[in-house]
Structures are given as structure tokens and as C-alpha cells.
Amino acid sequence: MRDLFEATERGSLQPEPRSLAETRRLAAACTRCDLYRNATQTVFGEGPISARIMLVGEQPGDKEDIAGRPFVGPAGQVLDRALDAAGIERKAIFLTNGVKHFKNEPRGRKRLHKRPDPGEIDICRWWLDLERKFVHPAVIVALGATAIRSVTGRSATVSSLRGRPTGLPDGGTLIATIHPSYLLRMPDRSLADAEFGHFVADLKLAVRTAEGDRAA
């Protein structure tokens, strides 16, 4: 991680944040890429700094962008059901996204979701790296391919990593799974129910992995 935070719009340098609270404050004024222009606000992560598990999604959606909180829209409702099924309290984990601004295309009164590109993901890794530094979770659950790149710095499919814990350079462990929004897009409800069960199993794997790390 770099020692200095570059305030690109001002062209000045600031010391690297010394706490999660300071990181949150600086992120609120982030203009490191152009995504802030069509977004309402930065959506920073939330959860206890002592969290053993961190869930990383893609980016805020429309509801999250307005509320300023991660996973409060339709995908967040699916996630809450899955967390409950896996025996995980939402308030016990740290929830965030790889990209902190809502990438969208205004279309009349609507804002259509657009997937972040690799450059935008890589620029925004600065904030995720700082969240990881201060929270230092034992397990990071990457929800989808964008989150995988955000965590690892490289592109990979969910299927290539799913089902097996993968070690990270900082000593943590990566668990790859789908983003809950994927379940909302599945037209076949029986297949969606089966995939939901697989998603819950991935979350349970994260719990077992975090508990194993604590025991070690």
C-alpha cells in the first residue's frame, strides 16, 4: 500500500489515513475517478472494526447510493435472508463494496446500473485496502467477479475459486461466491432456490474458516 494518499483533483498530497474513521471521512470527498459525478455520495463500508468476516460486493446500487449504506436494496434483502440462514448476524460482520460510488447511466428519471470497468475497480482498491488494513478480517467473502478483482487485484471467475478457501498475502483467506443480485436475475425460481442454498453454504464455509483461524 502506498504511504501517501493522492488528492488527485487538488493536486496535493495528504498523509495516509491513520484510522478507519479518518478513512471514511476522506472517502466521503473522493474524486479519484469520475464515478462520483453521477452518484449521490460515497458509500463506505459499515460494521465493527473487530469483525472476523468482511463481505465485499461490487458497488452501491440506487438504494444504497441514496441511503449512503451498503446492501440496503433488493440484493441486500436477499443477503439478509442468506445471512440468517447461515447463522450470521449482520451486525457482527463488515459489509462493503469494491467500488464506493454508484456507476450508472441516467435515463430519464431512472439511473441504470453499469458494471465498473477494471480501471475504476483498481483505482477504488485504495479504499478497500484501507478498510482491510484497519478491520483486518480473518476471512473476506468476495461477492462476484468485480469483488474478486477488488480483493486480489486480478480478474477471475467465481467458478474458478468457489468452494475452496484461498490464502491472501496479508494472512487472510478469500471465499468467492456469487453476488446476491445474481439470484434476483434468475428467471427459473427452482434453480434460484438451489443457487440460494449454494450461496448459504458458501457463507457457512466462511464462518467455519474464520472459526478455524481463531482456534489456530
Secondary structure as GFF3:
##gff-version 3
##sequence-region A 1 216
A	DSSP	beta_strand	4	7	.	.	.	ID=ss1
A	DSSP	beta_strand	12	15	.	.	.	ID=ss2
A	DSSP	alpha_helix	20	27	.	.	.	ID=ss3
A	DSSP	three_ten_helix	34	38	.	.	.	ID=ss4
A	DSSP	beta_strand	53	57	.	.	.	ID=ss5
A	DSSP	alpha_helix	62	67	.	.	.	ID=ss6
A	DSSP	alpha_helix	74	86	.	.	.	ID=ss7
A	DSSP	three_ten_helix	90	92	.	.	.	ID=ss8
A	DSSP	beta_strand	94	97	.	.	.	ID=ss9
A	DSSP	beta_strand	104	107	.	.	.	ID=ss10
A	DSSP	beta_strand	110	113	.	.	.	ID=ss11
A	DSSP	alpha_helix	118	135	.	.	.	ID=ss12
A	DSSP	beta_strand	139	143	.	.	.	ID=ss13
A	DSSP	alpha_helix	145	152	.	.	.	ID=ss14
A	DSSP	alpha_helix	158	161	.	.	.	ID=ss15
A	DSSP	beta_strand	166	167	.	.	.	ID=ss16
A	DSSP	beta_strand	173	177	.	.	.	ID=ss17
A	DSSP	alpha_helix	180	185	.	.	.	ID=ss18
A	DSSP	alpha_helix	189	215	.	.	.	ID=ss19
###
